[in-house]
Amino acid sequence: MAVNEFTTAIRLNPNYLEAYGNRGVAYRKLGQYQRAIQDYDEAIQLDPNRAFFYDSRSIAYHKLGQDEKADADKAKACSLDKQYC
């Protein structure tokens, strides 16, 4: 399972940005939106200028019905990279 592989990678390197982002995507695809958000939070803490993480977190927030947070993240993603507008 991808989640386990990304978790192992994070244990080996707690600053492995892409592992947090990819595990977040895996959790989101499994419908585990809160866990996905936690991973996107970690990724954003490591690199606050990566639009992908804000855009992905906005999707998870939307799935949880937290539309204000989703809209704020979508706007942040758009401000960082116009492809997310």
VMD Tcl script that builds the backbone (N, CA, C; Angstrom):
set m [mol new atoms 255]
animate dup $m
set s [atomselect $m all]
$s set {name element resname resid chain x y z} {
  {N N MET 1 A 0.841 -1.175 0.000}
  {CA C MET 1 A 0.000 0.000 0.000}
  {C C MET 1 A 0.889 1.242 0.000}
  {N N ALA 2 A 0.548 2.212 -0.797}
  {CA C ALA 2 A 1.348 3.423 -0.951}
  {C C ALA 2 A 1.511 4.175 0.362}
  {N N VAL 3 A 0.457 4.227 1.170}
  {CA C VAL 3 A 0.537 4.944 2.446}
  {C C VAL 3 A 1.688 4.396 3.285}
  {N N ASN 4 A 1.815 3.073 3.336}
  {CA C ASN 4 A 2.879 2.465 4.135}
  {C C ASN 4 A 4.260 2.830 3.600}
  {N N GLU 5 A 4.404 2.846 2.299}
  {CA C GLU 5 A 5.695 3.186 1.701}
  {C C GLU 5 A 6.077 4.639 1.988}
  {N N PHE 6 A 5.110 5.540 1.891}
  {CA C PHE 6 A 5.393 6.943 2.194}
  {C C PHE 6 A 5.674 7.141 3.679}
  {N N THR 7 A 4.974 6.387 4.527}
  {CA C THR 7 A 5.221 6.467 5.965}
  {C C THR 7 A 6.642 6.021 6.286}
  {N N THR 8 A 7.082 4.961 5.644}
  {CA C THR 8 A 8.461 4.495 5.841}
  {C C THR 8 A 9.451 5.556 5.390}
  {N N ALA 9 A 9.188 6.164 4.259}
  {CA C ALA 9 A 10.075 7.214 3.746}
  {C C ALA 9 A 10.140 8.395 4.718}
  {N N ILE 10 A 9.010 8.754 5.309}
  {CA C ILE 10 A 8.968 9.867 6.262}
  {C C ILE 10 A 9.733 9.509 7.541}
  {N N ARG 11 A 9.605 8.250 7.975}
  {CA C ARG 11 A 10.373 7.821 9.154}
  {C C ARG 11 A 11.869 7.939 8.905}
  {N N LEU 12 A 12.287 7.596 7.704}
  {CA C LEU 12 A 13.703 7.667 7.359}
  {C C LEU 12 A 14.188 9.106 7.191}
  {N N ASN 13 A 13.289 9.962 6.696}
  {CA C ASN 13 A 13.641 11.365 6.490}
  {C C ASN 13 A 12.411 12.221 6.813}
  {N N PRO 14 A 12.317 12.710 8.063}
  {CA C PRO 14 A 11.150 13.490 8.475}
  {C C PRO 14 A 10.939 14.792 7.694}
  {N N ASN 15 A 11.906 15.195 6.898}
  {CA C ASN 15 A 11.766 16.405 6.086}
  {C C ASN 15 A 11.523 16.098 4.609}
  {N N TYR 16 A 11.088 14.891 4.319}
  {CA C TYR 16 A 10.868 14.453 2.941}
  {C C TYR 16 A 9.536 15.016 2.441}
  {N N LEU 17 A 9.625 16.188 1.893}
  {CA C LEU 17 A 8.469 16.964 1.452}
  {C C LEU 17 A 7.528 16.178 0.537}
  {N N GLU 18 A 8.076 15.581 -0.500}
  {CA C GLU 18 A 7.241 14.874 -1.475}
  {C C GLU 18 A 6.531 13.678 -0.855}
  {N N ALA 19 A 7.141 13.043 0.140}
  {CA C ALA 19 A 6.492 11.900 0.797}
  {C C ALA 19 A 5.237 12.353 1.530}
  {N N TYR 20 A 5.302 13.505 2.189}
  {CA C TYR 20 A 4.098 14.030 2.851}
  {C C TYR 20 A 3.011 14.346 1.827}
  {N N GLY 21 A 3.412 15.005 0.751}
  {CA C GLY 21 A 2.434 15.361 -0.273}
  {C C GLY 21 A 1.814 14.140 -0.921}
  {N N ASN 22 A 2.633 13.163 -1.251}
  {CA C ASN 22 A 2.112 11.959 -1.900}
  {C C ASN 22 A 1.277 11.107 -0.950}
  {N N ARG 23 A 1.684 11.057 0.329}
  {CA C ARG 23 A 0.856 10.313 1.281}
  {C C ARG 23 A -0.475 11.027 1.473}
  {N N GLY 24 A -0.443 12.359 1.441}
  {CA C GLY 24 A -1.690 13.119 1.508}
  {C C GLY 24 A -2.621 12.778 0.352}
  {N N VAL 25 A -2.072 12.684 -0.829}
  {CA C VAL 25 A -2.876 12.291 -1.997}
  {C C VAL 25 A -3.441 10.887 -1.801}
  {N N ALA 26 A -2.617 9.970 -1.314}
  {CA C ALA 26 A -3.078 8.592 -1.083}
  {C C ALA 26 A -4.210 8.566 -0.063}
  {N N TYR 27 A -4.048 9.289 1.040}
  {CA C TYR 27 A -5.123 9.351 2.046}
  {C C TYR 27 A -6.385 9.956 1.448}
  {N N ARG 28 A -6.233 11.004 0.644}
  {CA C ARG 28 A -7.402 11.638 0.035}
  {C C ARG 28 A -8.138 10.658 -0.865}
  {N N LYS 29 A -7.396 9.886 -1.627}
  {CA C LYS 29 A -8.035 8.902 -2.509}
  {C C LYS 29 A -8.735 7.802 -1.728}
  {N N LEU 30 A -8.270 7.564 -0.502}
  {CA C LEU 30 A -8.908 6.576 0.374}
  {C C LEU 30 A -10.085 7.166 1.154}
  {N N GLY 31 A -10.344 8.454 0.955}
  {CA C GLY 31 A -11.437 9.116 1.663}
  {C C GLY 31 A -11.075 9.506 3.082}
  {N N GLN 32 A -9.806 9.469 3.422}
  {CA C GLN 32 A -9.343 9.838 4.759}
  {C C GLN 32 A -8.857 11.292 4.718}
  {N N TYR 33 A -9.827 12.176 4.610}
  {CA C TYR 33 A -9.535 13.580 4.330}
  {C C TYR 33 A -8.797 14.276 5.472}
  {N N GLN 34 A -9.131 13.973 6.715}
  {CA C GLN 34 A -8.450 14.626 7.829}
  {C C GLN 34 A -6.971 14.233 7.868}
  {N N ARG 35 A -6.685 12.971 7.600}
  {CA C ARG 35 A -5.290 12.531 7.553}
  {C C ARG 35 A -4.555 13.196 6.387}
  {N N ALA 36 A -5.245 13.336 5.271}
  {CA C ALA 36 A -4.654 14.018 4.121}
  {C C ALA 36 A -4.299 15.448 4.495}
  {N N ILE 37 A -5.211 16.126 5.172}
  {CA C ILE 37 A -4.972 17.509 5.578}
  {C C ILE 37 A -3.754 17.593 6.494}
  {N N GLN 38 A -3.614 16.659 7.398}
  {CA C GLN 38 A -2.452 16.656 8.299}
  {C C GLN 38 A -1.149 16.553 7.501}
  {N N ASP 39 A -1.143 15.708 6.487}
  {CA C ASP 39 A 0.068 15.589 5.668}
  {C C ASP 39 A 0.316 16.838 4.838}
  {N N TYR 40 A -0.739 17.438 4.302}
  {CA C TYR 40 A -0.557 18.679 3.551}
  {C C TYR 40 A -0.067 19.790 4.480}
  {N N ASP 41 A -0.563 19.799 5.729}
  {CA C ASP 41 A -0.071 20.776 6.708}
  {C C ASP 41 A 1.439 20.628 6.903}
  {N N GLU 42 A 1.894 19.390 7.042}
  {CA C GLU 42 A 3.333 19.138 7.214}
  {C C GLU 42 A 4.117 19.605 5.986}
  {N N ALA 43 A 3.601 19.285 4.815}
  {CA C ALA 43 A 4.279 19.686 3.582}
  {C C ALA 43 A 4.343 21.203 3.467}
  {N N ILE 44 A 3.254 21.880 3.807}
  {CA C ILE 44 A 3.216 23.343 3.737}
  {C C ILE 44 A 4.185 23.949 4.750}
  {N N GLN 45 A 4.299 23.329 5.903}
  {CA C GLN 45 A 5.256 23.814 6.894}
  {C C GLN 45 A 6.684 23.714 6.347}
  {N N LEU 46 A 6.963 22.641 5.623}
  {CA C LEU 46 A 8.297 22.456 5.044}
  {C C LEU 46 A 8.556 23.368 3.845}
  {N N ASP 47 A 7.513 23.613 3.052}
  {CA C ASP 47 A 7.647 24.484 1.880}
  {C C ASP 47 A 6.352 25.266 1.683}
  {N N PRO 48 A 6.250 26.445 2.295}
  {CA C PRO 48 A 5.011 27.220 2.218}
  {C C PRO 48 A 4.748 27.875 0.865}
  {N N ASN 49 A 5.626 27.665 -0.097}
  {CA C ASN 49 A 5.446 28.285 -1.414}
  {C C ASN 49 A 5.089 27.296 -2.509}
  {N N ARG 50 A 4.681 26.100 -2.158}
  {CA C ARG 50 A 4.334 25.077 -3.149}
  {C C ARG 50 A 2.817 25.044 -3.323}
  {N N ALA 51 A 2.342 25.557 -4.428}
  {CA C ALA 51 A 0.906 25.687 -4.697}
  {C C ALA 51 A 0.178 24.348 -4.661}
  {N N PHE 52 A 0.833 23.299 -5.116}
  {CA C PHE 52 A 0.195 21.979 -5.177}
  {C C PHE 52 A -0.385 21.563 -3.833}
  {N N PHE 53 A 0.340 21.836 -2.753}
  {CA C PHE 53 A -0.115 21.393 -1.436}
  {C C PHE 53 A -1.357 22.160 -0.985}
  {N N TYR 54 A -1.404 23.457 -1.277}
  {CA C TYR 54 A -2.598 24.234 -0.942}
  {C C TYR 54 A -3.791 23.775 -1.768}
  {N N ASP 55 A -3.554 23.533 -3.049}
  {CA C ASP 55 A -4.636 23.073 -3.915}
  {C C ASP 55 A -5.165 21.721 -3.462}
  {N N SER 56 A -4.266 20.821 -3.120}
  {CA C SER 56 A -4.674 19.495 -2.659}
  {C C SER 56 A -5.416 19.575 -1.336}
  {N N ARG 57 A -4.931 20.421 -0.439}
  {CA C ARG 57 A -5.607 20.566 0.853}
  {C C ARG 57 A -6.986 21.177 0.656}
  {N N SER 58 A -7.122 22.067 -0.327}
  {CA C SER 58 A -8.442 22.661 -0.584}
  {C C SER 58 A -9.456 21.597 -1.007}
  {N N ILE 59 A -9.005 20.618 -1.757}
  {CA C ILE 59 A -9.895 19.528 -2.170}
  {C C ILE 59 A -10.351 18.733 -0.948}
  {N N ALA 60 A -9.411 18.432 -0.052}
  {CA C ALA 60 A -9.758 17.678 1.156}
  {C C ALA 60 A -10.726 18.473 2.032}
  {N N TYR 61 A -10.453 19.768 2.203}
  {CA C TYR 61 A -11.373 20.604 2.985}
  {C C TYR 61 A -12.764 20.625 2.359}
  {N N HIS 62 A -12.814 20.731 1.041}
  {CA C HIS 62 A -14.102 20.736 0.347}
  {C C HIS 62 A -14.869 19.440 0.610}
  {N N LYS 63 A -14.169 18.320 0.554}
  {CA C LYS 63 A -14.813 17.020 0.799}
  {C C LYS 63 A -15.375 16.931 2.218}
  {N N LEU 64 A -14.752 17.665 3.157}
  {CA C LEU 64 A -15.235 17.682 4.545}
  {C C LEU 64 A -16.294 18.755 4.780}
  {N N GLY 65 A -16.648 19.485 3.721}
  {CA C GLY 65 A -17.655 20.534 3.845}
  {C C GLY 65 A -17.128 21.810 4.476}
  {N N GLN 66 A -15.821 21.958 4.525}
  {CA C GLN 66 A -15.197 23.153 5.104}
  {C C GLN 66 A -14.831 24.104 3.960}
  {N N ASP 67 A -15.888 24.661 3.375}
  {CA C ASP 67 A -15.726 25.423 2.140}
  {C C ASP 67 A -14.923 26.712 2.311}
  {N N GLU 68 A -15.019 27.375 3.462}
  {CA C GLU 68 A -14.237 28.602 3.654}
  {C C GLU 68 A -12.740 28.296 3.638}
  {N N LYS 69 A -12.350 27.233 4.317}
  {CA C LYS 69 A -10.941 26.836 4.316}
  {C C LYS 69 A -10.523 26.378 2.924}
  {N N ALA 70 A -11.417 25.664 2.241}
  {CA C ALA 70 A -11.126 25.207 0.883}
  {C C ALA 70 A -10.905 26.394 -0.046}
  {N N ASP 71 A -11.774 27.398 0.058}
  {CA C ASP 71 A -11.662 28.575 -0.799}
  {C C ASP 71 A -10.376 29.357 -0.506}
  {N N ALA 72 A -10.017 29.459 0.773}
  {CA C ALA 72 A -8.795 30.177 1.145}
  {C C ALA 72 A -7.562 29.471 0.583}
  {N N ASP 73 A -7.548 28.140 0.677}
  {CA C ASP 73 A -6.412 27.397 0.135}
  {C C ASP 73 A -6.357 27.478 -1.381}
  {N N LYS 74 A -7.507 27.446 -2.023}
  {CA C LYS 74 A -7.536 27.559 -3.480}
  {C C LYS 74 A -6.993 28.921 -3.907}
  {N N ALA 75 A -7.376 29.960 -3.191}
  {CA C ALA 75 A -6.886 31.301 -3.507}
  {C C ALA 75 A -5.366 31.394 -3.299}
  {N N LYS 76 A -4.877 30.764 -2.232}
  {CA C LYS 76 A -3.438 30.772 -1.968}
  {C C LYS 76 A -2.701 30.034 -3.083}
  {N N ALA 77 A -3.226 28.883 -3.480}
  {CA C ALA 77 A -2.601 28.121 -4.570}
  {C C ALA 77 A -2.546 28.958 -5.839}
  {N N CYS 78 A -3.630 29.636 -6.137}
  {CA C CYS 78 A -3.705 30.476 -7.341}
  {C C CYS 78 A -2.705 31.621 -7.271}
  {N N SER 79 A -2.533 32.199 -6.080}
  {CA C SER 79 A -1.589 33.311 -5.945}
  {C C SER 79 A -0.143 32.863 -6.129}
  {N N LEU 80 A 0.123 31.601 -5.830}
  {CA C LEU 80 A 1.473 31.057 -5.970}
  {C C LEU 80 A 1.765 30.548 -7.378}
  {N N ASP 81 A 0.713 30.044 -8.042}
  {CA C ASP 81 A 0.915 29.440 -9.358}
  {C C ASP 81 A -0.400 29.522 -10.132}
  {N N LYS 82 A -0.411 30.288 -11.194}
  {CA C LYS 82 A -1.647 30.562 -11.952}
  {C C LYS 82 A -2.264 29.302 -12.556}
  {N N GLN 83 A -1.521 28.206 -12.668}
  {CA C GLN 83 A -2.130 26.985 -13.216}
  {C C GLN 83 A -3.199 26.430 -12.275}
  {N N TYR 84 A -3.229 26.865 -11.015}
  {CA C TYR 84 A -4.218 26.387 -10.047}
  {C C TYR 84 A -5.421 27.305 -9.948}
  {N N CYS 85 A -5.505 28.298 -10.827}
  {CA C CYS 85 A -6.643 29.232 -10.809}
  {C C CYS 85 A -7.837 28.662 -11.561}
}
mol reanalyze $m
mol bondsrecalc $m
mol representation Tube
mol addrep $m
